């Protein structure tokens, strides 16, 4: 009698043209299902593969440059990571365009999820004379880093093995992955985070630090979620946010500009 295979969900994210869909196709082959994300006309692609004793469900998220919810693709990608909570998120990064890819990578690091970076098109980067120290990058970002060449199917098994290993670890998201902001912003984040925790007993849908940052950014979707989840205190939290946003905008206006 066969033991049922353990299931894991792995979401692939990345900038457009990062080679994400090539990697998705390499992993899933013909075992793909294409539909639409609920309520929108953005294509939803998922596939399954049996690897390392696991039944892996692979989700190809829409290509985006950020998780700031302006475009429908950004909203779909972020909502999936936040609400469906895949076991691992793999960010496919174009290694030959590292700087452009790091904005999305930084936003993913801030989310309370298990994230792995795939430095794709490693051969193009090498041809351009770029040397990337994956181990050092992994230490600095506190995220596992794997080299891949998607169009040659190189590094894909290593990538999936790393994703499975990451899913199996019990470790919480390390605190040092948090982005450090200026003193004034950190102070506002801390005050708002404390206020949210007091008013909700810590029962927010997402980590309170991340929620505080998004509220201070005036993130429309997170404001709606707080109104839904914080019951009587939602309005109070938003009012406190507005007061802190006002303080921050006054601070930025009084900073002397260098001539």
N, C-alpha and C positions, 0 to 999 in steps of 0.2 A: 504494500500500500504506500503510495507516494504522499509525502508531507506536502500540504499546500505551500506554494512558493510565497515568500514575503513580497509584498508590493511596495514599491517606492515611486514617488512622482518627482520627476526632474524637469524643471522649467529652464528653457534656453532663452536668454535675453541678449541684447547687444545692439550697437548702432546699425543703421542700414548699411549694407555693403561690407559687413564685418566677416562675412562667410558663414553666418549663423545657419541659414537655410541649407547650405551645402553640408554642414555638420549634421543637421537634423536628418537630411536625406541619407547620409552615410550610416547613421545609427539605425534608422528605422526601415530603410529600404522600401519595399512595397507595402509594408505593414502600416499604412497611414490612413487617417480619416480626416477629411477636410470638410469643414462646415463654417458657420459664422459664430462669432461671439454673441451671446444673448443681447438682443435689442439693438445691435449695430451691424453695419455691413463689412466689418473688418474680418478677414478670413481667419478661422481658427484651425490650426493643424496640430494633430496629435498622432502619436504612433506608439507601438509597444515593441519591446525586445526582451528576450530572456538572456540575462548575463549574470555570471558569478552567483548563481542560485537565487536570483531575484527576478521578479516580473517587473520590469521598468516601464513606467508610462512616461513618455517624453512629450512635453508641450513646447511648441515653437511659438513664443510670444511675439507680438508685432515689433518690428525694429524701431527703436527710439534712441534719441540722443540724451534723454533725461527722463526722470519720473515726476517732473513737475506737471501737474495735470492740466495742460492746455489743449493738446491735440487728443483726438479720440484714441489714437494708438497708445499714447502715454497713459491715459486713463485706464484702458483695458489692461495694459501690462502691469500697472501699479496695483489696480484692484485685485488682479489675480494673485499677485505675490502676497498682498495684505490679507485678503479674505479667504483664499483657498489654501494658503500656507503649504506650498509644495515642500517636500522633504529637503530638497537642495535646489538652489538657483545657480546655474552656470552662466556667467557673463562672458560672451564671446567677444574678445577684444582684438582689433586689428593691430598686430604687433608693429606694423610699419607705420601706424598712425596713432601711436600710444597716447600722445597728449590729448587728442580730440576725444579719445575713448574714456578718459579718466573721470569726466564729469558724471557719467552714468555709474561708473564703478564706485565712485565716492558715495553717491546716493544709495547704492545697494549696500555698501558697508554700514551705513547708518540704520538700515532696516534691521529689525530683530529676526534675521533669517540666516540659514546656513548658506554661505555663498562661496563660490569657487571661480577663479578667473582662468579662462583659457586664452593664452596668447596665441592667436591664430595667425596664419600667413607668416609664420616664423621664418620661412625660406626667403620671402620677399624682404623682410627686415634684414636678414643676413646679407642678401645681395646688395642692399643699400649701405652696407657697412655698419649697421646698427648692432651693438652688442648689449643684450639685455640679461642681467643677472637675475634669473627667476627666483633663486633662493633668497637673495637680498630683497627683492621686490616683495616676496611672500612675507619676509620678516617685517618689513616696513609697513605693509598694509594689514598684516595679521590675518591673511587670507591665503589658502592654498593656491598655488599658481602652476599651471601645466602648459607646455608648448604643444601646439597642434599645427598641422598643415592639412586643412580640411579637404582641399581639392585633390590631395594625394592619399587621403585616408590615413594620415600619419598621426599617431598620438591619441587616437579616438578611444582605444581600449584603456589606455592609461588614464584618460580623462574620466571615463565611466567608473573605473575602479576607484579613483580618488573621490568621485561623487558618492559612491556606495560607502566608502570608509568614513566620509564626512557625515553622511546620514546616520551611520551607526554610532557616532560619538555622542556622548551625553552632555558635552561641554556647552555651557551657556555662551551667548555672544559676548566676546571679550569687551570689557569697558574701554580698553585703549583703542578700539576701533572707532569710538566716537570722534567726530570732527571737532576740533577746538576752535571756537569763535573768539571774537574780541571780548575784553573784560565786560563791557556794557551788555553785550548780547548774552554772554554766559550768565550774567547776573539776572537778566530778564528771563532766560530759559529756566534757571534754577527757581526763581520766585513763582513762575507760572506752573512749573512741574509740581512744586510743593502744594500750591493752591488746588491743582487738579486732584492730587492724591488725597488731600484733606476732604474735598467735596465728594469724591467718588469711592473712597476706600480702596483706591488703586484698581478698581474694576473697569478700566477703559479698554476698548477693543485692541489698542496697540500700546507699545511701551510709552510711558508717560513723558519721557524726555523727547522722543520722536514726535509725539502728539503736540507737546509745547512748541517745538521748533516749527512744525507745520502751521500751527495756529498763528504764531508770530509772523509767518510768511503770508498770512491771510489766505490760506489754502481753503478754497470753497468747499471741497468734498469733506475735508476733516472737520470743518465747522458744522456741516450738516450732521456728520456722524456723532459729534459731541452733543448736539442738540437732541439727537435720538437716544443716545446711550446714557447721558448724565441726568436724565429726568428733570427734576426741579432746578438742578444747579447748572444746567447747560447754559442758560442765559447769563448767569453770574460769571461763568468761566469765560464766555465771549466778551463780557464787559471788562473783566480784568485784563484780558488779552488786548483789547482796544486801548486801555489806559497805558499798558506797557509799550505798545506799538507807538503811542504818542510820545512817550518819554524817549524811546529810541530815535524817533525821527527828529526830536528836538536836539538830542545829543549829536546826531550826525550833522545837523545844521550849524552847530556851534563849533565844530572841529575846524581850526584854522587851516586853510589850504596853503600849501607851499607855493611860493611864486616861481 
